């Protein structure tokens, strides 16, 4: 089962849909957001992306809809290929789906014993098993410190390096058993969630891909077009926030002679939108979600 779409109404409202417009859902998954967009289109068109081939079975049979089984880092190329350029709105619901977590063999969940994998696109090469067994200790420290925000990243990396010297680390359970002594008592679940988050981000190059996609939205969105992005942790939210505000990922403001900010987008919501109490009660995934909406400047 795929998750219920997070902040569905807020996402659709953020897109400000023109029934005759062209829209992009960058993270199709179970198709919840896409179906809501299609419901509001008349002669319009929807292009969706999902690098996970399992998502293909969820595609609606609708002549206005096209599903592309590719990473959204190729946004510009495929929109040009399908003659859907420029567009009126782009939606990205980042992060991992409940369906992927519940597929034990994918290695996304600490609940199951499975081979260390964590690939969103199973056609890609790098796996978590390769990272754990072949990255240098310095590379492991970098991953766990920057992508997992783990204060004991050095000890984690040294522990892995020490154990793998006696034989390859293959499964999620092996990795958990090795690192169990380093987990703070009573906060073990959070510790392992961060360990696996760090590995997943590295395996899928998530932050690099996110930045590539955001940069391309400047080209693909019409003036006045909307960019709607759902993030689930600070490592995703920070570059989205900075990009929307300044057009770069460092948050450096460029101003004209009169002190006006020069940027390709205008934030529609100054603060991120978060889920209401009613949704939080039925959708746990919404707890960490932040929704940011921006409009492509008309004078850029």
Secondary structure, 3 states (H helix, E strand, C coil): CCCCCCCHHHHHHHHCCCCCCEEEECCCCCCHHHHHHHHCCCCCEEEEECCCHHHHHHCCCCCCEEEECCCHHHHHHHHHHCCCCCEEEEEEECCCCHHHHHCHHHCCCCCCCCECCCCCCCCCCCCHHHHHHHCCHHHHHHHHHHHCCCCCHHHHHHHHHHHHCCCCCCEHHHHHHHHHHHCCCCCHHHHHHHHHHHHHHHHHCHHHHHHHHHHHHHHHEEEEEEEEEEECCHHHHHHHHHHHHHCCCCCCCCECCCCCECCCEEECCCCCECCCHHHHHHCHHHHHCEEEEEEECCCC
